[in-house]
Amino acid sequence: MHPGWPKGAPDHAIAVSGGVQAPAAARHAVSPLLEPLLDDERLQDAVLLVSEVVTNAVRHGRAGEGEEVRVALAVDDGYVRIEVHDPGDGFAPEPEPQRRGTGGMGLVLLDAITHRYGVEVDQGTSVWFDVPRAA
């Protein structure tokens, strides 16, 4: 996990098996962890973003069957940081993500919903994002 965690380390970390079931497994695992931290709207946003980023980990990050996707959460005063790590080679996000063809909404949603997000490449790829705790 990347070194920019609030207070130095994630508060929760889970791992789900890669492949087509990974997004649903990640949603199911993080929902109860996020529920006491976020209001209903922010909870729905955060779970949607986890699903989108884990889907990208499967599609583009080589997180297929037999691989692992790790999801970590850290709580700070004003936001919850969520990080999704996959075994992929990484990418550089565009300054203003655009939807392309079918799919392609993950980075567009990150840009629209989060306080900030980023990509770290080190022994795989980590996409992290901060969801504000209050509107």
Residue pairs with C-beta under 8 A, 6 or more apart in sequence:
1 9
1 10
1 13
1 70
1 72
1 83
1 85
1 126
2 83
2 120
2 122
2 126
2 128
4 128
5 72
5 74
5 81
6 74
6 75
6 76
6 81
7 74
7 76
9 74
10 72
10 73
10 74
10 81
10 83
11 73
11 74
11 75
12 33
12 72
12 73
13 70
13 71
13 72
13 73
14 26
14 29
14 30
14 33
14 70
14 71
14 72
15 68
15 69
15 70
15 71
16 22
16 25
16 26
16 29
16 54
16 68
16 69
16 71
17 25
17 65
17 66
17 67
17 68
17 69
18 57
18 58
18 63
18 64
18 65
18 66
18 67
18 68
18 69
18 86
19 58
19 63
19 64
19 65
19 67
20 58
22 54
22 55
22 57
22 58
22 63
22 69
23 50
23 51
23 54
23 55
23 58
24 51
26 50
26 51
26 54
26 69
26 71
26 84
27 47
27 50
27 51
29 71
30 46
30 47
30 50
30 71
30 73
30 82
31 43
31 47
33 73
34 43
34 46
34 47
34 73
34 80
35 43
37 75
37 80
37 133
38 46
38 80
38 131
38 133
39 133
39 134
39 135
41 135
42 131
42 132
42 133
42 134
42 135
45 113
45 131
46 80
46 82
46 131
48 109
48 113
49 82
49 106
49 109
49 110
49 113
49 114
49 129
49 131
50 71
50 82
50 84
52 105
52 106
52 109
52 110
53 84
53 106
53 110
53 127
53 129
54 63
54 69
54 71
54 84
55 106
56 106
56 127
57 63
57 69
57 84
57 85
57 86
57 88
57 125
57 127
58 64
58 69
58 86
59 103
60 88
60 91
61 69
61 86
61 87
61 88
61 124
61 125
62 86
62 87
62 88
62 89
63 69
63 86
63 87
63 88
67 86
67 87
68 87
69 84
69 85
69 86
70 83
70 84
70 85
71 82
71 83
71 84
71 85
72 82
72 83
72 85
73 80
73 81
73 82
73 83
74 80
74 81
75 81
76 130
77 133
78 115
78 132
78 133
78 134
79 115
79 130
79 131
79 132
79 133
80 130
80 131
80 133
81 128
81 129
81 130
82 128
82 129
82 130
82 131
83 126
83 127
83 128
83 129
84 126
84 127
84 128
85 124
85 125
85 126
86 124
86 125
87 124
87 125
88 124
88 125
89 121
89 125
90 119
90 121
90 124
90 125
91 119
91 125
92 119
93 107
93 117
93 118
93 119
94 107
96 111
97 107
97 108
97 110
97 111
98 104
98 108
99 105
99 108
110 117
110 127
110 129
111 117
113 131
114 129
114 130
114 131
115 129
115 130
115 131
115 132
116 129
116 130
117 127
117 128
117 129
117 130
118 127
118 128
118 129
119 125
119 126
119 127
119 128
120 126
120 128
